[in-house]
Amino acid sequence: QGAAVTAAAHSSEVVPQKALIQLEGVTKVFETEEVETHALSDVHLSVKPGEWLSIVGPSGSGKTTLLAVLGLLDTASRGTYLLDGKSVLDLSPTERALVRNRHIGFIFQSFNLIGDLSVYENVELPLTYRGMPADERKARVEKALERVGMSHRARHMPGQLSGGQQQRVAVARAVAGDPLILLADEPTGNLDSKNGESVMQLVSELHQGGATLIMVTHDPAQARLGTRTVSLFDGRVVQDERLR
Ligand code: ADP
């Protein structure tokens, strides 16, 4: 028994925490009639569960492209991407959509709620796409709306809500399916400072609850809320700094 205890203690020391995201040599080239743009060049990135990455860099440095590749909205031209240990760059479009829907939550600058669906229906839609039974959908939607403090607005339409409230609903939609990773593109870019702070408070709570977050931001103060800052320039990672 002593040996087993020792082995267990030993293994917890030496087994490295598995990466949730592993990018190796990821390159994305956009080819238009006259020019070839290397939006991403040889990007290597490893993200562990529970990390909160801030992706920073000047306009045109590749932040949006990186988020699109990570979110399986776009594919890389070269390189490998392992999500939870599984290769996801060589999937068919249908398989890619399934993985995206199941494992990735998105929060966009412009909220991207569907205007003619209620708050409740917006949060429910990705779960319906997944084929989740109605009773489980209901439980998850209610829990997610409660988590973001929007239960009392479930029957409202997005147009009846403030920007801050719409972003809270978008956060509920992103987390309702328990995704492996949450991707946020300038989540407070369309909000005034008060609503922006309240949405960032919500994001902090998700982080404290164990979420793995990758957030593009222009705001240096916001970037420092994360656990790590990855700086891009000309499609390359030029700095990768652990903050805590
Ligand atoms: P950022 O989000 O940091 O502003 P982007 O990822 O949007 O940067 O863009 C990186 C580079 O790729 C830029 O030079 C941009 O013009 C180019 N780019 C992005 N998307 C496309 C596209 N669909 N077609 C052609 N070039 C693109």
Residues whose N, C-alpha, C, O or C-beta is under 5 A from the ligand:
A	BS01	ADP	F30 T37 A39 P58 S59 G60 S61 G62 K63 T64 T65
